[in-house]
Amino acid sequence: LCRDAAPAPGAPAADAAAGRDGRPLGAALALVALITKQEIVLAIVGGVFVVEALSVIFQVASFKLRRKRIFRMAPIHHHFEMQGWPEPQIIVRFWILSVICAIFALSTLKLR
């Protein structure tokens, strides 16, 4: 069975999208950022993803060191769900933050 074949009907879409599409795209973005020496700009553009990853890192470190959690659940979008925010509200707010991060990152680029 070929791993790159289309998922069977009824297969989880998240498995197909995250496993095959997300990693190569992220690797390509990282490669372009490294080649153009714009690593910081990539971290700013991907601010929401950086915060999501850092929330997991901080949660695990805090629990291992202090036996206390920082968030109700990590990644941070689950923390907001546990606080009672509806999922569409979280999604829209993360979109807004993504646009703000992208505009800020573009404003840091030097035009020649």
N, C-alpha and C positions, 0 to 999 in steps of 0.2 A: 504494500500500500504506500503510495507516494504522499509524503507529508505536505507537499505544496499544492496538492489537489484541492479543489473547492470543498468546503465542509459539507457533510451530508445534511440532508433536510432535517431540521430539528436540532442540529448541533449548535452549541452556544456561539453566538456571534462574537462575544468578547474574546474567546479563544482564537478565533480566526483573525480578528483585527489586531489584537495586541501582539500576538506571537509572530505574525508574518509581516504586518505593515508597520508597526510602531518602531521596532528596533532598527531596521535598515534606515528608516527616515531619520531617526535620532542620530544614528551613526553618521549619516551623510551631513546632517546639520553640524555635528561636532567636528567633522573633518573640514568642512568649509570654514568654520570658525577658527580652527587651528591654522589652516593655511593662510587665512587673511589676518591672523593675529587679533581676532575680535572675540576672544573667549569670554570676557566680561560682558560684552554686549549680548552674547548668547544666553548667559545666565540671567541677564535683565529681561530679555525677551521671553524667556521661559520662566519668569518669576513665579507663576502659579505652580508650575511643576517643581521648581526648586523648593518652594514653601511646603508642598505636599511631601516631598522626600525628606526635608529637614524635620518635619513634624514627626515622621516615623522614627528617624534617628534619635531625636530628643526624647521621644516617648520611651523607646527601648532603653536608652542610656539612663534615663531617670529611674525607670523601674528596676533596672539591675543595680544601680548604685544606692538609691534611696528607698526602694520598695514603695514608691509613690508614683502615681501617674500625673502627667501634666494635663493631658486631654482626657475626656471621657472615653474616646476611642480614636485611634490613628488609622489612616491619615486624617488630616484635619477636616476634610469635608464630612467624614463620618461623625466627628465631634459636633459639627453644626446640626447634623441630622438628629443626634442624640439630644440636642438642646431643643428640638421641636421645630426646626426650620424645615419647610417643605423642600423637597429636592429641586423643583424648578427654580425656587428662589436662590438656592445655593449655586445652581448652574449659571443663572443670569449674573449673579454677583461675581462669580469667577470669570465670566466673559468680560465683564466691565473691568475687572482687575487686569485681565490679559491685554485688553486694549490700552489701558493706561501704561502698563509695562512696555508694550510695543512702541507707543508714542515716545515714552521716555528714552527707550533704547535708540530709536531713530534720531532723537535730538542730541544724543551723545556722539553720533558719527560726525566726522570731519568731512566737509565737502571740499573737494579740491578743484 
